[in-house]
Amino acid sequence: MLAGYVRLPLTLLKDWLLKNMDEIKRFVNFSSLYSGLMDKDGCSNMYNVKLRIMGSNRELLAEFDRSADYLELIGEHVEP
């Protein structure tokens, strides 16, 4: 019975994705930077960590201690 409730939304989503594939490819086709909270071993963590900024090729671009005023250096950028 549950399969019927799940099948309809998945079918609708799949149909929409197939009809809009050109728009989807255009929309998400750009390089981006990534950030995360990392411990000294490079593992994701929430306590006693550094904010690490990584490039789209996984290169380390910047690393900030908790005391650093990183909000002065980080901003948003909108692609046309």
Secondary structure in CASP SS format (residue, H / E / C, confidence):
PFRMAT SS
TARGET T0000
AUTHOR 0000-0000-0000
METHOD secondary structure of the structure
MODEL  1
M C 1.00
L H 1.00
A H 1.00
G H 1.00
Y H 1.00
V H 1.00
R H 1.00
L H 1.00
P H 1.00
L H 1.00
T H 1.00
L H 1.00
L H 1.00
K H 1.00
D H 1.00
W H 1.00
L H 1.00
L H 1.00
K H 1.00
N C 1.00
M H 1.00
D H 1.00
E H 1.00
I H 1.00
K H 1.00
R H 1.00
F H 1.00
V C 1.00
N C 1.00
F C 1.00
S C 1.00
S C 1.00
L C 1.00
Y E 1.00
S E 1.00
G E 1.00
L E 1.00
M E 1.00
D C 1.00
K C 1.00
D C 1.00
G C 1.00
C C 1.00
S E 1.00
N C 1.00
M C 1.00
Y C 1.00
N C 1.00
V C 1.00
K E 1.00
L E 1.00
R E 1.00
I E 1.00
M E 1.00
G C 1.00
S C 1.00
N C 1.00
R C 1.00
E C 1.00
L E 1.00
L E 1.00
A E 1.00
E E 1.00
F E 1.00
D C 1.00
R C 1.00
S C 1.00
A C 1.00
D C 1.00
Y H 1.00
L H 1.00
E H 1.00
L C 1.00
I C 1.00
G C 1.00
E C 1.00
H C 1.00
V C 1.00
E C 1.00
P C 1.00
END
